[in-house]
Amino acid sequence: MTTIETGRATDLDRLCVDTIRMLAVDAVEQAKSGHPGTPMALAPIGYVLYTRIMRHSPEHPDWPNRDRFVLSAGHASMLLYALLYLTGYGLTLEDIKRFRQLGSPCAGHPEYGLAPGIEATTGPLGQGLGAGVGLALGERMLNARLGDAVIDHHTFAIASDGDMQEGIASEAASLAGHLGLSRLVVFYDDNHITIEGQTSLAFSESVAERYEAYGWHVVHLGEDLDLARIESAAWEAMGVDDRPSLIICRTHIAPGAPTKHDTPEAHGSPLGEEEVRRTKEAYGWPTEPPFYVPEDALAHMRECIERGREWVARWQERTGGWSGFDLPEDWGVGLPSFEPADSPTMATRKAGAEALQWAARAVPHLVGGSADLAPSTLQRIRAGGDVQRGAYGGRNLHFGIREHAMGAVVNGLVLSGLRAYGSTFLIFSDCMKASIRLASLMRIPSLFVFTHDSIGLGEDGPTHQPVEQLASLRAQPDLYVVRPADANETALAYRFALAQEHTPTAIVLTRQAVPVIGPEDVPDTAVERGGYVLHEAQRPLPDAILMASGSEVELCLKAVALLRLQGIEARVVSMPCMERFEEQDRAYRHEVLLPGVRARVCVEALSPLPWQRYAGDAGEVIGMSTFGASGPADELFRHFGFTPERVAAAARASIARAGR
């Protein structure tokens, strides 16, 4: 490991730190929006990390062996933008001037993909720390596969008082301590301020003792944020080889601001024109022009470019280079196929277990696990080995009962270069919603596998029976939600998810057995196109269209026979993925849904909300408008009206409304 000799701050160092501070002050003031006080307080830490500690290369922001920096305190985003601009990552001063403006890469919180050097989107507090744990775990897992020569880096994060209060951070920190993630170093910005006032209003625990109990190495820096002490603490933490490290820094928000130092007003609001002027005077900084950047400071911080160039060159010489994992050329072949003659019925979670084994063979860098529910979700890679403390070469992760952290860690693993999944019951997707949402915002292909997908889970009752969760997931932009009707659609769902490069996928599976549809009736594009004609009527223009996803497709198929006895011909459409169906061209969508057929019935044992777009004015949606109940699945389906008879009756009523 290359080190830089520790030394005390020079006038040039102080100039650089103050440049970071004043850029934050001016950007927030010009935007009339933002958080100036925290970037001012954290400037010394950011400066030390980027110029003395981290191995990074502004010219190669995607270098696989770079140290990662995650600003979990995302409201302090101007700290990161100032650092990226000054060290040469491609942000310009004009970008800084347009902080928080439409189209600017300098958004209110760091957004992955908007600018090089932003390693993760960190909006809701605690998410950055969770993703940081995933990045650190990913580093250890990649190191176990590729060796020290290729992957041997650290993950650094800055967390705030707010992060420490969020439950997801506690879950993630507990997991990191359990796994002994020694390459994770978190600076805790203990500034005692939140939006409502002093943290003492609601927060009085010993964070240090809590993290020590989690199994972390804890360093107390106190109030003296001398650059040499920050640097020494970082090197000390990096030298700990059996646990993650927390460096506690007692900072003071908006240092140097005459009236807003150590006040909540400096947390989430601009300082104000007069306070900015007086603050600059206190620092001996020119009051005009705004966004003043001393040439000496810029030149010194741009030395990171040459250092990074040398680090990358030495790494490439040593390793021959490595650009990450790609899907094998023939990865999509050999997908499992299920025959009704061999197994007339199968829960889609069981089919998912088989599809996962195929996926694990097809994609060697696929890893994942469950929130203590693998025996129920069946999402375990057989013979994949377990990831445990000091043994990171396995493929099966045990997240424990930590759904909140699992979602964030899965995102971090994907950001590290692996393909990763997390699994639990659909009802617990509520615990993961923020992480799933961030996966969509980041446009990364995280995979979330949810089982026990409806009232069909049965006896566990309404606390465990999802009703509104699927509608909530479908309402989220840039997320594919796939609820397959049978085993063959399930296999296609896994292939579809792994083919994604920029979109996360949620696969939603049944606990109960459902009929296996013959593979000849399930087209290879069933999931790729989102919806398809599963059963065709016996006349060119059917009287009605019945459509469903998941286990309710069976009800539609049975209703067809009842309707035919009355001379009514119906087409059945299976809709495993609404989002993909909506992305198809109009011709295909019309070919499937036949605009001339107004009599339609949509069936799903969940919230009816998303289906009205397909039912139309004359159609009917059979769904759950109440919570479920405790009882066997078949009894529940009859009790709540999910029967072929009700579907057939709804079709007849829809035909009458349509005037046919």
N, C-alpha and C positions, 0 to 999 in steps of 0.2 A: 504494500500500500504506500503510495506516495504521500508524504506529509509536507506541510509548509511550516517552517520554524515559527513557533509562537513568539509574539512580541507585543509590547504595549502599543497603544494607539498613538499614531503620529498625527500631525496637523492635517495631512492628506487623508488619513482614515476618517478623521472627524468631519472633514469637508464632504467626503463621500456619504457618510451617514446623514449629515444635514441635508445633502442634496435629495436623498430619498425622502426625508421628512417633508421638505418644502414642495417637492413634486406632489406628494399626497395632499398637502394643504391646498395648493393651488388648484389641483384637479377637482377636489370636492367643492371648493369655493366656486369655481366656474360652473360646475354642474348644478350648483345649489342643491346638492343631494349627495349623501354618502356618509362615510365614517372616517373622519380625519384623525381622531385621537389615537386609535389603536395602531395604525401604520407608523405614526410618529414614535410611539413607544417601542415598537418592534423593529425599527430600522436597524439598530445595532446587531440584532440576531440575524436578520436577513442579510446584512452586509457580510458578517463573518461566515455564514453558511456559503454564500455564493462566491466569495473571493478567497477564503482560507480553508474551507472544509470539503465542500462537495466536489466530486469529480464529474464534471459536466462539460458539454461542448455546445456553445451557442450555434455553431455552424452545423452541428449534427444533433438536432434536438431529439431525434428518434434513435440515437445510439443505444443499442440494447443494454450495454453495461453502465449506463449513466446512473448516478445517484438520483433518486426521485425526491422532489419536494412537494408536499401537499399542504396547502393552506386551509386547514379545517376551519379556522376562523375566517370564513370566506368573506365576511363583511369588511375585512381589512384588505380587500382586493388591491387597493392602490399600492400596498407594499409590494405585492408580486409584480404588478405592471411596471412599477418603477425599477425593480430589480431586472426584469426582462429587457426593458429598454436600455438601461445603463450598461448591462453586460453584453448586449449585442444580439439578442434573439430575434430581432426583426421588427419589433414594435418601434414606432416612430414617436417623436415628440408630438406630432399632430394627432396621433392616436390617443396619447395621454390627454391632450387638450379636449378631446371629444369623449372623455370618460362618461359613462352612463348614457350616452346619446345613441339614438337609433342607428344601427349599422356599424357602430364602433366595436372593435375587438376587445375593448376595455369595458366589459359589461359590469353591472353592479356587483356581481359575484363572479368568481373565475368560472369560465365556461370552457370545458374541454373541446378542442377543435377550433376555437376562434383565433387562437394565437399559439405559435410554437412555444413550448416550455410550460404550458398549462397541463399538468399531469392528470387532473381529475376535476370534474364539476363538483363544487362544494357549496351547496346552498344551505339546506337545513343543517343546523348544528349537530355535530356528531358524525355526520355522513363522511366527512373527510377523514376523520380518525379511523372509521370503519374501513374505508377504501384503502387507507394507508396500511392497515393490518393485512388486507388482501394483497397489496403490492409487496409487502415484506414477506408474506408467506409465499407468494409467487416467486420471489427471488430465491428463497431457500429450495423450493421445488425445482426450479430451473437449474440451480446450482447442482442439485443431486443428479440431474439428468445430463448436464453438459460439462460440469467441472469448474474449478476455480478459474481456469484460464479464460473461460468464456463469460461466465456470470459470477460476479463477486462484488456486489454493490450494496449501498445502504438506502434506506427510506427515511427521510426526515419529514417531520410535520410540526406545525404550530397549532396548538389548540387553546381555546379561550375558556373563561369561566363558564360560558354557556355550553360549550362542548362537554365540559366535565359534569354538567347537570343533566344532560340528555341520557336517557337509558341506553340508547344504541352504543354510545361510547363506552359505557360500563360493560356491556356484553362483549364488545370487540376487544377491550383491554383485558378482560378476563380470559378470552380465548388466546390472545397473543401471549399472555403470561403462561398459560398452560402449555402452549406449544414452544415456549422458549425462543421467541423470534428476536434473536440478538441483533439483527441488522435493522431494527426499528428504533429510532430516536425521536422522541416527542418533546418539544419545548412547550411547557404550560405557561401561558401568559396570564399570570395571576394578578389582574389589575383591580379586582374588587369592585368593578363597575358593570352594571347591566343597564338596560334601557330604563327600568323603573327606579334605579338608584343604586345604593350600595348593595353588594351581594349579601350582606348580612341580613337583609330583609327576608331571605329565603334559603340561605346556603351557609352552613357553618361547620361542616364536617372537615376532617383532615384528609385532604386528597392524597397527601403523601402516604399516610398510613394505609389508605384504601389501596393504592397502587402497589405498595409493598406487600399487602395481603394477596394481591393478584399475582405476585411473583415478579414484579418489575424491580429493576435497579433504579433508585431514586437519588437525584442530586439536587441539593438546595443551593441556588445561587444568591438568594436574598435580593436586596435592592440594588446592589452594586453591579450594574451591567457593563462593567469594564470589558472591552473587547477581548483582552487576553483571558479573562476569566470565562467568558462565553466560549472561546475557542478551546481552552483547557477542558471545560466540562464536556464539550462535544467529543474531543479525543478520548476522554475518559470513558464516555458512554460507548463509543465505537470499540473500545478495547474490552468491553464486557462480552464474553462469548457464550453465555448460557441464558440470557434473558433480555427482554426489551428494556429501554431506559426512558425515564421521565426526568426532564430537567425543569425544575420549578423556578420561575423568574418572577419576582415581585416587582412588576412594572407599575408605572404611573401614567395613566392615559393623558394624552396631549401635553407631554413635558414641554415646559417653556411658554405655554399659553398663559398670559397674565391672569385671566379670570376664569378660564375653563379647564385648567389643569386639575385632574382628579375629580371631574364632575361628569354626571351622566350626559350633560348637554354636548360634551365632546365625543360621545360615543356614536350617535346616529344623526348628527346634524352638522352642517358646515360651521366653521368657527365664526363667520361673519366678517365683513370687510375690515372693521376697526380692529377686531381681535387678530386677524391675519397680519395687519400692519404692525401691531405691537409685538406679535410673536416673532416676526422676522427681525424686528429691531432687537429683541432680546437675544436672538441668535447671531446678531451682527450680519444679517443677510440683507441683500438689496431688496428694498420694498417694491421696486420696479426694475425690469419688467417681470410680470409673472412667468412662471415656468423657466426661470433662469437656471441654466446648467453650466457650472464652471468647467472649462475645458480640461483642467487638470483632473477633476473628478471623473469625467467621462473617459478620458484616456486611461486612467488607472483601472477603472472597472472593465473597460474593454480589453484589458490584458487577459481576461478570462477566455477570449477567443483563441489566442495563441496557445494558452495552456491546454484548452480543450482539444485543439487540433493535434497537439502532441500526444495527449492521452489516447485519442482515437487511433492515431497512427501506430502507436506502440501496441495497442490492443489488436489492431488488424494484422500487424506483423506477427504477433504471437499466436493468433488464432486462425488467420486466414479469412477472418470476417464471418459473421453470422447475422442474418437479417431477420431471424424469427422463423416460426413454424408456418408452413403452408399445408393446405389439404393435399394429401397424396393424389396423384393424377387420377387414379381409378377408385377413389374413396367411396363413391356412391353405389358400387356394385354389390351384389350379394345381399340385398335387403331382405329381411325375413318375410315370408309369405305364409298366410294361415288359411287352411282349408276347413270348411264346415264339417266335412266328413271326419276329419281327425279330431276336431274339437268344436262341437256345435255352438257352445257359448264360452266366452272368456271375458273377464273383467279387463277393461282397457289398461288398468294399472299393471296387470300381469303381462299383457302384450307389450306395455312400455318397458317392463323389465327385460324382455327378450330384445326389443329394439335397442335398448341401452347397451347390451352386450355387443350387438353389431356395431353400434356407433363407437364403442371403445376400441374395437378392432380396426375400424375404418379410420379413426382419428386418434393417433397415439397420444396426442397432447390434451385429450379431453380428461378433465378431472372434475370431481364434485362430491356431493354428499347430501345429507339430510339433517334437519333439526331434530335429531333423536327419533326419527320416524321411519328409518329405512326398512324395518320389518313390515311396515304398512304401506309405504309408498313404493317399496321394492326397487328403489333407485340406488343400487349398489353394483359396482363393477366387480364381477366375480374374478377371483385371483388377481385383483388389482392391487392388493396390499393397502394397509392403512397408513395414513399420515399421522405421525406422532412426534412428540418432542425429540429432536435430534435425529429423526428418521423421516426424511421428507421425500423419499423416492416413490412412495405409494401414490395411488390415484383416488382412494376413498377418504373423504374428509368427514370428521365427526364434529359437527358444529355445536353439538349439545342443544339444549332447549333455548336457542338464541336466534329466533327467526329474524329479529331486527338486524342483528349483526350479520347473519348469513347473507342477506341480500347485498349489503355493502361489501362484504368480503368477496363474494362472487364477482362483483363489479371490479374490485381491485385485482383479482386473479386474471380477469380478462384483459384489463389494462396492462398487466405484466407481460402478456404475450401468450397465455394459456387459453384454452377454451374451457369454460367452467359452467356448472349447473348447481342449483340448490333446489331441494325438494321438501315439501311439507303438504299439509292439507290445504285445500282451497280457502277454507275459512280463515286460515292464518296468513293469507296474502295481505290481509289488512295490516299485519305487523311489518310487512316488507314493502308497503306501498311507496314510501319515499325512495327506497333503493331502486325499485322497478322503474319509477318515474325518472330517476337520474340516469339509469341505463338508456332510456329512450332519449333523454336530452343529450347524452353523450354520443348517441348513435353507435353503441357497442353491442356485439351479439351475445349478451348474457342469456343464459337459458334458465327458466324457472319452470319446474315441473310440479304441478299441483294435482293431488288425487282427492278422493272422497268429494266429488264435484257437485253434489246436489242433495236433495232430500233422500236420494237413493242410498246414502250412507247408513240410514236406518236408525238403530237403537240409541246412538249417542245423543240424538235429540237436537232441538233447535239451536243450542249453543254451538254445535259443531256443523250444522247443516247450512251451507252457504246459500244465500238467497240473492243478495245484492252485489256480491263480490265480482261475479263475471261481468255484469253491466259496468261496474266501476273500471275494470281492466279494459274493457272494450272502448270506454270513453277516453282512454289515454291515447294521445297521439303517438305515432311511431312505435307501436308495440303490436306484434302479431299474436293474437290469441287463438289457439287451435284446440278445439274440442272435438276429437274424433269420434265417429259413430261405432267403430268396431276395431278389431285387432289390425286389419290391413290399413285402415286410415291412420292408426296409431304409428305403425312403422313408417309410413310416409311423413308423418308429422316430425319425427326425429330427423329424417333426412332433410326435410325442409328447413328445420331450425339450424342444422349444422351448415347449410348452404348460405346462410345469411352472413353478411360481412359488416353491416352497419345498422342492424335492427335487432333488438332483443325479441325473444319469443317466450310466451307462456303456453305450455302444453297442459291441458286440463283433462283429467282421466277419472274413470269411474272406480268406485269400490266394488260395486255389484257386477255380476256377469251379464253380458249382453250378447245377442246372437252374432256369430261371425258371418260376415257377408262374403260370398265367394270372391276371390281375388279377380276373377274375370269381370265382375261387376263394379269394381273400384278402379277407376282409371289411374294411370301413373301420375297424372296431373291433379288428382283430387284435392290435395292440399295446396299445391302450387297455384291453382286457379281459385281456390277458396270455396267454391260451390259447384255442384254438378248434378246432372239428372241421374239419380240412382235407379229409379223405376219409371218406365215410360207407359203412358196410357195406350189403350188399344184403338185410339182414333187420333188423327193428326192434331186436333185442337181439343185438349181435355176439358172437362167440365170444371175442374178445380185443380189447384196446386197445393200439395201438402209439403211443408218444409220444416226441418228441425236440425239440431246438432246433437251429437253425443247419444246418450241412451234413448232419447225420445224419437230418434229416427225409426226405431223398431215399432213404435206406436203408429207412425204414419204408414209403414209398410203393411201392418195388420189392418189398418183402417181401409186401405185400398180394397181388400177383399170384401169387407162389409158394404162398402159403397157400390161395388160392382154388382152385388146381389140386388141392388135397387136401380141398376141401369146407369149408374154414375161412374164416369171414368176420371181417374185422378192421376196426376204425375207426382212423384216424390222427389224432392230435392234435398240432398244432404249438404249442409252448410258448415263445414268444419272450421272455416276461417273467414269471417265477414270482411276483415280488413283486406285480405287478398282478393276477395270477390269484388270489392269496390274498386280495386286497382285494375281490374280487367276492362277491356274496351266495351263500349256500349253494345256492340253487336253480340258479343258473347253473353253479356248479362241479359240481354233481351232473348237470346236463344234459350237460356236456362229458365227465365222467369215468365216469358211469353206475356208481354204487356196486354195482349188482347184477352187474357184470362184474368178477370177481376176477382173471382172467387178463390180465396186463399186462406189457408190455415197455417199458422206458425206455432210450433210446440217446443217448449223448453221448461224443465222443472226448476226454473230460476226466475229472476225478475223479467217481466215481459218487455221492459223498456226498449231494448235495441231492435225489436222485431217489427215494430209498427211501420217502419219504412218499407218493409216487404209486404206486410199484410194489406196496406192500402185501406181506403174508406169502407170497402165492402168485405174486407177480410176480418179475421178473428185471430187473436193471440191467446194461446193457452199457456199461462205461466203462473208464477207464485207471487201473489200480492200480499201474503202474510208470511209470518215465520212458519217453520215446519213443526214437527212434533216427534215424540219418541215412539218408535215402533218398528217392526220389520219393514223392509223397503217395499215389498209388494203391497202390504197393507197401506202404507203411506201413499203410494202412487194411486191406489183406488180411492183413498179418503180425499185426496186433493184433486181428483178428477183427471188424472193422467192415465187414460184408458183409450183403447182403440174406439170404443163406442162413443166416447165424448168427442174424439177427433172427427169421427164420421158425422156426428150430429152437427158439429161446428161447420163442417164442409157443406152440409145441406143448408144450414142457415145462411152461410156466405153466398151460396148459389142463389138463394131467394133474394138476398139484398142486391146482388149483382143484376137481377132481372133476367136470369137464364132459366 
